[in-house]
Each structure stands twice: as C-alpha cells, then as structure tokens.
Amino acid sequence: MKTLSVFLIGCFLLTAATQAQRIVRVRPHVTRNGRYIQSYFRTAPDHNRFNNWSTKGNSNPYTGK
C-alpha cells in the first residue's frame, strides 16, 4: 500500500511538472508604436496547433474564453 501511494504521488508530481512547462508567461512590454501590452499567459510554442487555447474546442483556463 505504501509503494502504491508513493507511486501515485510521483505520477502526480511528474504530471504537474509537465503541465507547468506547457504554460508560458509573456512579460509586459511596449510595442514599436507605443502601445502598452499587459502580461498574459499562453501555451508554449511547440508547433502543434491542436493544443493551443485558440483552437476550436479548447479554452483558456485563466480567462474561460
């Protein structure tokens, strides 16, 4: 039983670490024309269009859109 619980905790931590790598925080910045952009979160660039929040059927967990 102890081995099973250690295994499950390990799986949870591995999943959490993997999930954390997929989300990237973009720092606030000013564009060339002087527009201020607040910081926001986006998916990490991985050249896979099906795991992006903007893909139909997916939603941004921070905004709900």
Biopython code that builds the backbone (N, CA, C, O; Angstrom):
import numpy as np
from Bio.PDB.StructureBuilder import StructureBuilder

atoms = [
    (1, "MET", "N", (0.820, -1.193, 0.000)),
    (1, "MET", "CA", (0.000, 0.000, 0.000)),
    (1, "MET", "C", (0.868, 1.262, 0.000)),
    (1, "MET", "O", (0.559, 2.234, -0.689)),
    (2, "LYS", "N", (1.958, 1.240, 0.779)),
    (2, "LYS", "CA", (2.846, 2.394, 0.835)),
    (2, "LYS", "C", (3.505, 2.619, -0.520)),
    (2, "LYS", "O", (3.678, 3.761, -0.944)),
    (3, "THR", "N", (3.871, 1.548, -1.194)),
    (3, "THR", "CA", (4.501, 1.655, -2.507)),
    (3, "THR", "C", (3.536, 2.265, -3.515)),
    (3, "THR", "O", (3.935, 3.078, -4.349)),
    (4, "LEU", "N", (2.274, 1.877, -3.439)),
    (4, "LEU", "CA", (1.263, 2.419, -4.349)),
    (4, "LEU", "C", (1.081, 3.916, -4.125)),
    (4, "LEU", "O", (0.997, 4.677, -5.089)),
    (5, "SER", "N", (1.020, 4.345, -2.879)),
    (5, "SER", "CA", (0.827, 5.769, -2.607)),
    (5, "SER", "C", (2.056, 6.580, -3.054)),
    (5, "SER", "O", (1.904, 7.686, -3.571)),
    (6, "VAL", "N", (3.244, 6.051, -2.863)),
    (6, "VAL", "CA", (4.456, 6.739, -3.321)),
    (6, "VAL", "C", (4.452, 6.827, -4.849)),
    (6, "VAL", "O", (4.826, 7.854, -5.415)),
    (7, "PHE", "N", (4.036, 5.771, -5.501)),
    (7, "PHE", "CA", (3.944, 5.756, -6.959)),
    (7, "PHE", "C", (2.944, 6.800, -7.456)),
    (7, "PHE", "O", (3.233, 7.530, -8.404)),
    (8, "LEU", "N", (1.775, 6.875, -6.827)),
    (8, "LEU", "CA", (0.750, 7.830, -7.238)),
    (8, "LEU", "C", (1.201, 9.271, -7.005)),
    (8, "LEU", "O", (0.940, 10.145, -7.831)),
    (9, "ILE", "N", (1.870, 9.517, -5.895)),
    (9, "ILE", "CA", (2.389, 10.863, -5.626)),
    (9, "ILE", "C", (3.434, 11.231, -6.673)),
    (9, "ILE", "O", (3.454, 12.362, -7.159)),
    (10, "GLY", "N", (4.298, 10.287, -7.022)),
    (10, "GLY", "CA", (5.303, 10.523, -8.053)),
    (10, "GLY", "C", (4.671, 10.839, -9.397)),
    (10, "GLY", "O", (5.123, 11.738, -10.107)),
    (11, "CYS", "N", (3.623, 10.101, -9.747)),
    (11, "CYS", "CA", (2.922, 10.353, -11.015)),
    (11, "CYS", "C", (2.290, 11.735, -11.016)),
    (11, "CYS", "O", (2.331, 12.443, -12.022)),
    (12, "PHE", "N", (1.704, 12.116, -9.884)),
    (12, "PHE", "CA", (1.081, 13.441, -9.778)),
    (12, "PHE", "C", (2.123, 14.539, -9.957)),
    (12, "PHE", "O", (1.887, 15.496, -10.694)),
    (13, "LEU", "N", (3.262, 14.415, -9.299)),
    (13, "LEU", "CA", (4.308, 15.426, -9.402)),
    (13, "LEU", "C", (4.862, 15.515, -10.815)),
    (13, "LEU", "O", (5.134, 16.608, -11.312)),
    (14, "LEU", "N", (5.028, 14.378, -11.456)),
    (14, "LEU", "CA", (5.510, 14.365, -12.831)),
    (14, "LEU", "C", (4.511, 15.042, -13.767)),
    (14, "LEU", "O", (4.900, 15.805, -14.652)),
    (15, "THR", "N", (3.241, 14.764, -13.569)),
    (15, "THR", "CA", (2.200, 15.388, -14.385)),
    (15, "THR", "C", (2.157, 16.889, -14.152)),
    (15, "THR", "O", (2.033, 17.662, -15.102)),
    (16, "ALA", "N", (2.260, 17.304, -12.901)),
    (16, "ALA", "CA", (2.231, 18.736, -12.582)),
    (16, "ALA", "C", (3.432, 19.446, -13.203)),
    (16, "ALA", "O", (3.294, 20.551, -13.727)),
    (17, "ALA", "N", (4.593, 18.829, -13.150)),
    (17, "ALA", "CA", (5.792, 19.436, -13.734)),
    (17, "ALA", "C", (5.659, 19.537, -15.251)),
    (17, "ALA", "O", (6.061, 20.539, -15.842)),
    (18, "THR", "N", (5.101, 18.517, -15.878)),
    (18, "THR", "CA", (4.910, 18.528, -17.328)),
    (18, "THR", "C", (3.906, 19.590, -17.719)),
    (18, "THR", "O", (4.104, 20.299, -18.706)),
    (19, "GLN", "N", (2.827, 19.709, -16.957)),
    (19, "GLN", "CA", (1.799, 20.702, -17.246)),
    (19, "GLN", "C", (2.347, 22.109, -17.081)),
    (19, "GLN", "O", (1.997, 22.999, -17.856)),
    (20, "ALA", "N", (3.187, 22.324, -16.101)),
    (20, "ALA", "CA", (3.734, 23.656, -15.856)),
    (20, "ALA", "C", (4.636, 24.111, -17.005)),
    (20, "ALA", "O", (4.770, 25.312, -17.240)),
    (21, "GLN", "N", (5.234, 23.203, -17.698)),
    (21, "GLN", "CA", (6.116, 23.559, -18.801)),
    (21, "GLN", "C", (5.339, 23.986, -20.042)),
    (21, "GLN", "O", (5.908, 24.613, -20.935)),
    (22, "ARG", "N", (4.095, 23.670, -20.113)),
    (22, "ARG", "CA", (3.302, 23.991, -21.291)),
    (22, "ARG", "C", (2.750, 25.407, -21.266)),
    (22, "ARG", "O", (2.301, 25.910, -22.296)),
    (23, "ILE", "N", (2.775, 26.057, -20.107)),
    (23, "ILE", "CA", (2.227, 27.394, -19.971)),
    (23, "ILE", "C", (3.376, 28.384, -19.814)),
    (23, "ILE", "O", (4.269, 28.191, -18.988)),
    (24, "VAL", "N", (3.343, 29.441, -20.615)),
    (24, "VAL", "CA", (4.411, 30.429, -20.620)),
    (24, "VAL", "C", (3.811, 31.789, -20.286)),
    (24, "VAL", "O", (2.770, 32.170, -20.822)),
    (25, "ARG", "N", (4.480, 32.516, -19.393)),
    (25, "ARG", "CA", (4.048, 33.880, -19.069)),
    (25, "ARG", "C", (4.796, 34.839, -19.989)),
    (25, "ARG", "O", (6.023, 34.796, -20.081)),
    (26, "VAL", "N", (4.052, 35.697, -20.664)),
    (26, "VAL", "CA", (4.640, 36.717, -21.514)),
    (26, "VAL", "C", (4.707, 37.999, -20.688)),
    (26, "VAL", "O", (3.693, 38.467, -20.170)),
    (27, "ARG", "N", (5.894, 38.555, -20.570)),
    (27, "ARG", "CA", (6.090, 39.757, -19.752)),
    (27, "ARG", "C", (5.437, 40.979, -20.399)),
    (27, "ARG", "O", (5.271, 41.027, -21.618)),
    (28, "PRO", "N", (5.069, 41.965, -19.576)),
    (28, "PRO", "CA", (4.524, 43.197, -20.155)),
    (28, "PRO", "C", (5.580, 43.901, -21.004)),
    (28, "PRO", "O", (6.771, 43.861, -20.696)),
    (29, "HIS", "N", (5.131, 44.534, -22.060)),
    (29, "HIS", "CA", (6.063, 45.207, -22.950)),
    (29, "HIS", "C", (5.372, 46.343, -23.693)),
    (29, "HIS", "O", (4.147, 46.462, -23.665)),
    (30, "VAL", "N", (6.160, 47.166, -24.351)),
    (30, "VAL", "CA", (5.653, 48.274, -25.153)),
    (30, "VAL", "C", (5.986, 47.977, -26.607)),
    (30, "VAL", "O", (7.124, 47.650, -26.942)),
    (31, "THR", "N", (4.985, 48.095, -27.460)),
    (31, "THR", "CA", (5.195, 47.832, -28.880)),
    (31, "THR", "C", (5.912, 49.013, -29.535)),
    (31, "THR", "O", (6.106, 50.056, -28.910)),
    (32, "ARG", "N", (6.298, 48.840, -30.784)),
    (32, "ARG", "CA", (7.013, 49.901, -31.500)),
    (32, "ARG", "C", (6.213, 51.193, -31.610)),
    (32, "ARG", "O", (6.777, 52.287, -31.593)),
    (33, "ASN", "N", (4.899, 51.058, -31.720)),
    (33, "ASN", "CA", (4.077, 52.269, -31.857)),
    (33, "ASN", "C", (3.664, 52.851, -30.497)),
    (33, "ASN", "O", (2.834, 53.759, -30.452)),
    (34, "GLY", "N", (4.227, 52.345, -29.389)),
    (34, "GLY", "CA", (3.993, 52.908, -28.068)),
    (34, "GLY", "C", (2.848, 52.317, -27.284)),
    (34, "GLY", "O", (2.531, 52.808, -26.200)),
    (35, "ARG", "N", (2.223, 51.283, -27.794)),
    (35, "ARG", "CA", (1.107, 50.645, -27.094)),
    (35, "ARG", "C", (1.635, 49.724, -26.003)),
    (35, "ARG", "O", (2.531, 48.916, -26.246)),
    (36, "TYR", "N", (1.077, 49.846, -24.800)),
    (36, "TYR", "CA", (1.485, 49.014, -23.668)),
    (36, "TYR", "C", (0.680, 47.724, -23.677)),
    (36, "TYR", "O", (-0.546, 47.758, -23.780)),
    (37, "ILE", "N", (1.357, 46.590, -23.571)),
    (37, "ILE", "CA", (0.728, 45.273, -23.526)),
    (37, "ILE", "C", (0.953, 44.688, -22.138)),
    (37, "ILE", "O", (2.096, 44.547, -21.703)),
    (38, "GLN", "N", (-0.132, 44.344, -21.436)),
    (38, "GLN", "CA", (-0.015, 43.742, -20.118)),
    (38, "GLN", "C", (0.499, 42.310, -20.245)),
    (38, "GLN", "O", (0.439, 41.710, -21.318)),
    (39, "SER", "N", (1.003, 41.772, -19.135)),
    (39, "SER", "CA", (1.476, 40.389, -19.182)),
    (39, "SER", "C", (0.276, 39.454, -19.338)),
    (39, "SER", "O", (-0.840, 39.774, -18.927)),
    (40, "TYR", "N", (0.529, 38.305, -19.934)),
    (40, "TYR", "CA", (-0.522, 37.305, -20.133)),
    (40, "TYR", "C", (0.123, 35.934, -20.226)),
    (40, "TYR", "O", (1.345, 35.820, -20.322)),
    (41, "PHE", "N", (-0.695, 34.901, -20.197)),
    (41, "PHE", "CA", (-0.226, 33.525, -20.293)),
    (41, "PHE", "C", (-0.631, 32.959, -21.646)),
    (41, "PHE", "O", (-1.694, 33.269, -22.183)),
    (42, "ARG", "N", (0.245, 32.125, -22.178)),
    (42, "ARG", "CA", (-0.057, 31.437, -23.440)),
    (42, "ARG", "C", (0.571, 30.059, -23.397)),
    (42, "ARG", "O", (1.383, 29.756, -22.522)),
    (43, "THR", "N", (0.189, 29.238, -24.342)),
    (43, "THR", "CA", (0.800, 27.917, -24.425)),
    (43, "THR", "C", (2.203, 28.056, -24.980)),
    (43, "THR", "O", (2.483, 28.960, -25.767)),
    (44, "ALA", "N", (3.077, 27.167, -24.569)),
    (44, "ALA", "CA", (4.457, 27.191, -25.047)),
    (44, "ALA", "C", (4.489, 26.846, -26.532)),
    (44, "ALA", "O", (3.738, 25.977, -26.976)),
    (45, "PRO", "N", (5.338, 27.506, -27.299)),
    (45, "PRO", "CA", (5.420, 27.199, -28.722)),
    (45, "PRO", "C", (5.993, 25.801, -28.946)),
    (45, "PRO", "O", (7.116, 25.510, -28.535)),
    (46, "ASP", "N", (5.217, 24.942, -29.599)),
    (46, "ASP", "CA", (5.687, 23.579, -29.856)),
    (46, "ASP", "C", (5.284, 23.095, -31.247)),
    (46, "ASP", "O", (5.396, 21.909, -31.556)),
    (47, "HIS", "N", (4.817, 24.017, -32.078)),
    (47, "HIS", "CA", (4.446, 23.708, -33.460)),
    (47, "HIS", "C", (3.310, 22.696, -33.559)),
    (47, "HIS", "O", (3.215, 21.964, -34.544)),
    (48, "ASN", "N", (2.444, 22.650, -32.536)),
    (48, "ASN", "CA", (1.280, 21.773, -32.559)),
    (48, "ASN", "C", (0.046, 22.657, -32.436)),
    (48, "ASN", "O", (-0.196, 23.226, -31.372)),
    (49, "ARG", "N", (-0.726, 22.780, -33.487)),
    (49, "ARG", "CA", (-1.861, 23.706, -33.462)),
    (49, "ARG", "C", (-3.051, 23.157, -32.680)),
    (49, "ARG", "O", (-3.984, 23.910, -32.396)),
    (50, "PHE", "N", (-3.053, 21.886, -32.325)),
    (50, "PHE", "CA", (-4.202, 21.295, -31.658)),
    (50, "PHE", "C", (-4.198, 21.486, -30.148)),
    (50, "PHE", "O", (-5.221, 21.239, -29.509)),
    (51, "ASN", "N", (-3.094, 21.914, -29.553)),
    (51, "ASN", "CA", (-3.088, 22.113, -28.108)),
    (51, "ASN", "C", (-3.080, 23.586, -27.728)),
    (51, "ASN", "O", (-2.824, 23.922, -26.571)),
    (52, "ASN", "N", (-3.353, 24.463, -28.674)),
    (52, "ASN", "CA", (-3.407, 25.893, -28.382)),
    (52, "ASN", "C", (-4.783, 26.261, -27.868)),
    (52, "ASN", "O", (-5.782, 25.652, -28.249)),
    (53, "TRP", "N", (-4.833, 27.268, -26.994)),
    (53, "TRP", "CA", (-6.111, 27.684, -26.414)),
    (53, "TRP", "C", (-7.031, 28.294, -27.464)),
    (53, "TRP", "O", (-8.250, 28.293, -27.292)),
    (54, "SER", "N", (-6.465, 28.814, -28.546)),
    (54, "SER", "CA", (-7.301, 29.449, -29.557)),
    (54, "SER", "C", (-7.927, 28.443, -30.521)),
    (54, "SER", "O", (-8.798, 28.811, -31.309)),
    (55, "THR", "N", (-7.503, 27.194, -30.471)),
    (55, "THR", "CA", (-8.067, 26.179, -31.353)),
    (55, "THR", "C", (-9.502, 25.884, -30.937)),
    (55, "THR", "O", (-9.802, 25.815, -29.745)),
    (56, "LYS", "N", (-10.379, 25.713, -31.900)),
    (56, "LYS", "CA", (-11.793, 25.446, -31.627)),
    (56, "LYS", "C", (-11.934, 24.222, -30.718)),
    (56, "LYS", "O", (-11.350, 23.170, -30.977)),
    (57, "GLY", "N", (-12.714, 24.381, -29.657)),
    (57, "GLY", "CA", (-12.924, 23.297, -28.700)),
    (57, "GLY", "C", (-12.058, 23.423, -27.455)),
    (57, "GLY", "O", (-12.362, 22.798, -26.439)),
    (58, "ASN", "N", (-10.993, 24.209, -27.501)),
    (58, "ASN", "CA", (-10.130, 24.437, -26.342)),
    (58, "ASN", "C", (-10.500, 25.761, -25.694)),
    (58, "ASN", "O", (-11.066, 26.644, -26.339)),
    (59, "SER", "N", (-10.174, 25.891, -24.408)),
    (59, "SER", "CA", (-10.433, 27.166, -23.736)),
    (59, "SER", "C", (-9.258, 27.531, -22.837)),
    (59, "SER", "O", (-8.559, 26.661, -22.318)),
    (60, "ASN", "N", (-9.059, 28.821, -22.668)),
    (60, "ASN", "CA", (-8.009, 29.335, -21.806)),
    (60, "ASN", "C", (-8.448, 29.177, -20.354)),
    (60, "ASN", "O", (-9.483, 29.728, -19.979)),
    (61, "PRO", "N", (-7.702, 28.446, -19.518)),
    (61, "PRO", "CA", (-8.139, 28.225, -18.142)),
    (61, "PRO", "C", (-8.079, 29.500, -17.293)),
    (61, "PRO", "O", (-8.663, 29.540, -16.210)),
    (62, "TYR", "N", (-7.400, 30.519, -17.756)),
    (62, "TYR", "CA", (-7.300, 31.767, -16.996)),
    (62, "TYR", "C", (-8.425, 32.733, -17.311)),
    (62, "TYR", "O", (-8.863, 33.478, -16.435)),
    (63, "THR", "N", (-8.901, 32.733, -18.549)),
    (63, "THR", "CA", (-9.959, 33.666, -18.939)),
    (63, "THR", "C", (-11.299, 32.980, -19.185)),
    (63, "THR", "O", (-12.343, 33.632, -19.157)),
    (64, "GLY", "N", (-11.277, 31.677, -19.425)),
    (64, "GLY", "CA", (-12.514, 30.960, -19.727)),
    (64, "GLY", "C", (-12.975, 31.107, -21.169)),
    (64, "GLY", "O", (-14.005, 30.551, -21.549)),
    (65, "LYS", "N", (-12.232, 31.840, -21.967)),
    (65, "LYS", "CA", (-12.616, 32.054, -23.383)),
    (65, "LYS", "C", (-12.049, 30.957, -24.250)),
    (65, "LYS", "O", (-12.259, 30.958, -25.462)),
]
sb = StructureBuilder()
sb.init_structure("model")
sb.init_model(0)
sb.init_chain("A")
sb.init_seg("    ")
for serial, (resi, resn, name, xyz) in enumerate(atoms, 1):
    if name == "N":
        sb.init_residue(resn, " ", resi, " ")
    sb.init_atom(name, np.array(xyz, "f"), 0.0, 1.0, " ", f" {name:<3s}", serial, name[0])
structure = sb.get_structure()
